[in-house]
């Protein structure tokens, strides 16, 4: 979820500085070539990558490698393993795969916490219900993720949820200057009005308990966009079946047809 981390910084500044500076692992840039071990993880755990043809797989790896060369992945009371790097980078590339040369210029570092955390980044005690956030104010260009939730998203093949993809979609949304559920850099002007109208229509259905979309999507337009994007990439077949209009508009937003690609993979 996107929240004003600047508030947390002001309220819990000393704690936050300690977490961000004192307990982080040293950053190590990736080596020069894409490791075979990363490729094995992708083939085993990332269906989006596995169903690409040879050319597509190479492109995906190149995009991942550029992301990893530009973005620190740092453990805070957590040990960052290769599987975490692969899952984070894959989550970053999946939403932007349909766009040539687009990169996350609004992200410098991903902080990985072992479990969920509180709004002021506490890792113990009550109120630890946050799974991921993107930073604001003093914490611009930083994302925080739960390591447990990151891994679970790729191990559960039937879920419609993926916290890391959710947060990267917030960054895509934010790329035009505001997190408002309308990624203007990606949506042709002709689709903006239908997209906004559909968001409000679907939020009403969620509030009326007439939708299988995660209720968190009814929080606001930005959260709806992130939540339904998780659904789009995790279960495109189901989204197309239950929400064809929404699915079609998202194919225009992301320049991808994941349901069609999934069908071709089954042939």
C-alpha positions in Angstrom: 0.0 0.0 0.0 1.2 3.6 -0.6 1.3 5.6 2.6 3.0 8.8 3.8 6.2 7.4 5.2 7.3 10.9 5.9 4.9 11.0 8.9 6.4 7.8 10.3 9.8 9.3 9.8 8.9 12.4 11.9 7.1 10.4 14.6 9.6 7.5 14.9 12.7 9.1 13.4 15.3 7.6 15.7 13.9 4.1 15.3 13.6 4.5 11.5 17.1 5.8 11.1 18.4 2.9 13.2 16.6 0.4 11.1 17.6 1.9 7.8 21.2 2.6 8.6 22.4 0.3 11.4 21.0 -3.1 10.6 21.3 -3.3 6.8 23.4 -5.7 4.9 26.1 -4.3 2.7 25.0 -3.9 -0.9 26.7 -6.1 -3.5 26.2 -5.3 -7.2 25.3 -8.2 -9.4 28.0 -10.0 -11.4 28.4 -9.5 -15.1 26.2 -12.3 -16.4 22.8 -13.6 -15.6 23.3 -16.6 -13.3 21.9 -20.0 -14.3 20.6 -20.4 -10.7 18.4 -17.3 -11.3 17.1 -18.9 -14.5 16.2 -22.1 -12.7 14.2 -20.2 -10.0 12.4 -18.3 -12.8 11.5 -21.5 -14.6 10.3 -23.2 -11.4 8.5 -20.4 -9.7 7.5 -17.7 -12.1 4.9 -18.9 -14.6 5.0 -15.5 -16.5 8.6 -16.2 -17.4 8.2 -19.9 -18.0 5.6 -19.5 -20.7 7.7 -17.0 -22.7 9.5 -18.2 -25.9 13.3 -18.1 -26.0 13.5 -14.5 -27.2 11.0 -13.4 -24.6 12.9 -15.1 -21.8 16.1 -13.4 -22.9 14.4 -10.0 -22.9 12.9 -10.7 -19.5 16.3 -11.6 -18.1 17.9 -8.5 -19.6 15.3 -6.3 -18.0 15.7 -8.1 -14.7 19.5 -7.7 -14.8 19.2 -3.9 -15.5 16.8 -3.6 -12.6 19.2 -5.5 -10.2 22.1 -3.4 -11.4 20.3 -0.2 -10.5 18.4 -1.2 -7.4 19.7 -2.2 -4.0 18.0 -5.1 -2.2 18.8 -4.9 1.5 17.8 -7.1 4.4 16.7 -5.5 7.7 16.9 -8.3 10.2 16.5 -10.6 7.2 19.0 -12.5 5.0 18.5 -11.7 1.4 18.9 -14.9 -0.7 19.0 -15.4 -4.4 15.3 -16.4 -4.5 14.4 -13.0 -2.9 16.3 -11.1 -5.6 14.7 -13.1 -8.4 11.2 -12.7 -6.9 11.6 -8.9 -6.4 13.1 -8.3 -9.8 10.5 -10.5 -11.5 7.7 -8.6 -9.7 9.2 -5.4 -11.0 9.5 -6.6 -14.6 6.2 -8.4 -15.0 4.0 -5.2 -15.1 6.4 -3.3 -17.4 7.4 -6.2 -19.7 5.2 -4.8 -22.5 7.0 -1.5 -22.6 10.4 -1.0 -24.3 13.2 0.6 -22.2 10.9 1.7 -19.3 12.7 1.6 -15.9 11.9 2.5 -12.3 13.6 5.8 -12.1 11.6 6.4 -8.9 13.2 3.5 -7.0 16.7 3.1 -5.6 16.4 0.5 -2.9 14.1 -2.3 -1.7 14.2 -3.1 2.1 13.3 -6.6 3.0 11.8 -7.3 6.4 11.4 -10.9 7.6 7.6 -10.6 8.3 4.9 -8.0 8.3 5.6 -4.7 10.1 3.7 -1.8 11.7 3.1 1.6 10.2 6.2 2.9 12.0 8.3 -0.1 10.8 8.2 -2.0 14.1 8.9 -5.7 13.7 7.5 -6.8 17.1 4.4 -6.1 19.1 0.9 -5.2 18.0 -0.2 -3.5 14.8 2.1 -5.4 12.4 -0.3 -5.8 9.5 1.7 -4.0 6.7 3.1 -6.3 4.0 4.6 -3.6 1.7 4.9 0.1 1.2 6.5 2.6 -1.2 8.1 5.6 0.3 7.2 9.3 0.4 9.0 12.4 1.6 12.4 11.6 3.1 12.0 8.0 2.0 11.4 8.7 -1.6 12.8 6.0 -3.9 12.5 3.3 -1.2 10.2 0.3 -1.1 9.7 -2.0 2.0 8.5 -5.6 1.6 7.8 -8.6 3.8 10.1 -11.4 2.9 7.5 -14.0 4.0 4.8 -12.4 1.9 7.1 -12.0 -1.1 7.9 -15.7 -1.1 4.3 -16.9 -0.5 3.0 -15.0 -3.5 5.2 -17.1 -5.8 4.7 -20.4 -4.0 0.8 -20.1 -4.1 -0.2 -20.7 -7.7 -4.0 -20.2 -7.1 -3.9 -16.8 -5.3 -5.0 -13.6 -6.9 -2.5 -11.6 -4.7 1.1 -10.6 -5.1 2.3 -7.9 -2.7 5.5 -7.1 -4.6 3.6 -6.6 -7.9 1.1 -4.4 -6.0 3.9 -2.1 -4.8 5.6 -1.9 -8.2 2.2 -1.0 -9.8 2.1 1.9 -7.2 5.5 3.0 -8.6 4.1 2.8 -12.1 1.1 4.9 -11.1 3.4 7.4 -9.3 5.6 7.9 -12.4 3.3 10.7 -13.7 3.7 12.6 -10.4 0.7 11.3 -8.5 -0.6 8.0 -7.1 -4.2 8.3 -8.2 -5.0 5.0 -10.0 -4.5 6.6 -13.4 -1.0 5.9 -14.9 -1.1 8.6 -17.5 2.2 7.6 -19.0 0.7 4.2 -19.9 -2.9 4.9 -20.6 -3.9 6.5 -23.9 -6.1 9.5 -23.5 -9.0 7.7 -25.1 -9.0 5.1 -22.3 -8.7 7.5 -19.3 -12.4 8.3 -18.9 -13.6 4.7 -19.4 -11.0 3.5 -17.0 -12.0 6.0 -14.2 -15.7 5.2 -14.8 -15.0 1.4 -14.5 -12.9 1.9 -11.4 -15.9 3.6 -9.6 -18.3 1.0 -10.9 -16.2 -1.8 -9.6 -15.5 -0.1 -6.3 -19.3 0.2 -5.8 -19.6 -3.6 -6.4 -16.9 -4.3 -3.9 -18.7 -2.2 -1.3 -21.9 -3.9 -2.0 -20.3 -7.3 -1.6 -20.9 -8.2 -5.2 -17.3 -8.7 -6.3 -14.5 -11.2 -5.9 -11.9 -8.4 -6.1 -10.0 -8.0 -2.8 -12.0 -5.5 -0.6 -8.8 -3.5 -0.1 -9.3 -2.3 -3.6 -12.2 -0.2 -2.5 -9.9 1.9 -0.3 -9.4 4.4 -3.2 -8.6 4.5 -6.9 -4.9 3.9 -6.4 -5.4 0.8 -4.3 -8.0 -0.5 -6.7 -5.5 -0.2 -9.6 -2.8 -2.0 -7.6 -5.1 -4.7 -6.4 -6.7 -5.5 -9.7 -3.3 -5.5 -11.4 -2.3 -8.3 -9.0 -5.4 -10.2 -10.1 -4.6 -9.4 -13.8 -1.1 -10.9 -13.6 -1.7 -13.7 -11.1 -5.0 -15.1 -12.4 -5.6 -13.5 -15.8 -7.9 -16.3 -16.9 -10.2 -15.8 -14.0 -10.2 -12.0 -14.3 -11.1 -12.3 -18.0 -13.9 -14.7 -17.2 -15.4 -12.7 -14.3 -14.5 -9.1 -15.3 -14.1 -9.1 -19.1 -14.4 -5.3 -19.4 -11.8 -4.7 -16.7 -9.5 -7.3 -18.2 -9.7 -5.7 -21.6 -8.9 -2.2 -20.3 -5.9 -3.6 -18.4 -4.5 -5.2 -21.5 -4.4 -1.7 -23.0 -2.8 -0.3 -19.8 0.0 -2.8 -19.7 0.2 -3.7 -23.4 0.0 -7.4 -22.5 -2.5 -10.3 -23.0 -1.6 -12.6 -20.1 -4.8 -14.7 -20.4 -4.2 -15.4 -24.1 -0.5 -16.3 -23.3 -1.6 -18.6 -20.5 -4.0 -20.4 -22.9 -1.3 -20.8 -25.5 1.0 -22.3 -22.9 -1.6 -25.0 -22.2 -1.9 -26.0 -25.9 
